[in-house]
Amino acid sequence: MMLDLSDEDRASLRNALDARSPEVVQARMANALLLLAEGLSIEDVAGLLYLPEETVADWSKLFARRSQRKVA
């Protein structure tokens, strides 16, 4: 099923994705990390979530560093 969006709808949705509130960023990071844990590539996750690949890679590295500190 294809969803038909007007230009105004698309702009509104993209603005929502660009929100920088901590809650929005945290939710997007959680989605990205869960998809990476499922085996998707950084490139695929970035494409699915409309994020720059660099952002997904940075979040992955940050999470890995935090996880290593918990083990040590």
C-alpha positions in Angstrom: 0.0 0.0 0.0 1.4 3.4 -1.0 0.6 6.4 1.2 -0.2 9.6 -0.8 1.3 12.6 1.0 1.0 16.2 0.0 4.0 18.4 -0.1 2.7 20.1 3.0 2.3 16.7 4.8 5.9 15.7 3.8 7.3 19.0 5.1 5.5 18.6 8.3 6.7 15.1 8.8 10.3 16.0 7.9 10.1 18.8 10.5 9.0 16.3 13.1 12.0 14.1 12.2 14.3 17.1 12.6 13.2 17.8 16.2 16.1 18.1 18.5 14.4 17.5 21.9 16.2 15.0 24.0 13.2 12.7 24.0 13.0 12.6 20.2 16.7 12.1 19.8 16.7 9.3 22.4 13.8 7.5 20.7 15.5 7.8 17.3 18.8 6.5 18.7 17.0 3.6 20.4 15.3 2.7 17.0 18.6 2.8 15.3 20.4 0.7 17.8 17.7 -1.9 17.9 17.8 -2.2 14.1 21.6 -2.5 14.1 21.2 -5.3 16.8 18.9 -7.1 14.4 21.7 -7.2 11.8 20.8 -4.3 9.6 23.8 -2.3 8.2 24.5 1.3 9.2 23.5 2.3 5.6 20.2 0.5 5.8 19.3 1.9 9.2 20.2 5.4 8.1 18.0 5.0 5.0 15.0 3.6 6.9 15.1 6.3 9.6 16.0 9.2 7.4 19.3 9.8 9.3 22.8 10.6 8.1 24.9 7.4 8.0 27.5 9.3 10.2 24.9 9.8 12.9 24.0 6.1 13.0 27.7 5.2 13.1 28.4 7.7 15.9 25.5 6.4 18.0 26.7 2.8 17.5 30.2 3.8 18.6 28.8 5.7 21.6 26.7 2.7 22.7 29.7 0.3 22.3 31.9 2.6 24.5 29.2 2.8 27.2 28.7 -1.0 27.1 32.5 -1.6 27.5 32.6 0.7 30.6 29.8 -1.3 32.2 31.7 -4.6 31.7 35.0 -3.2 33.0 
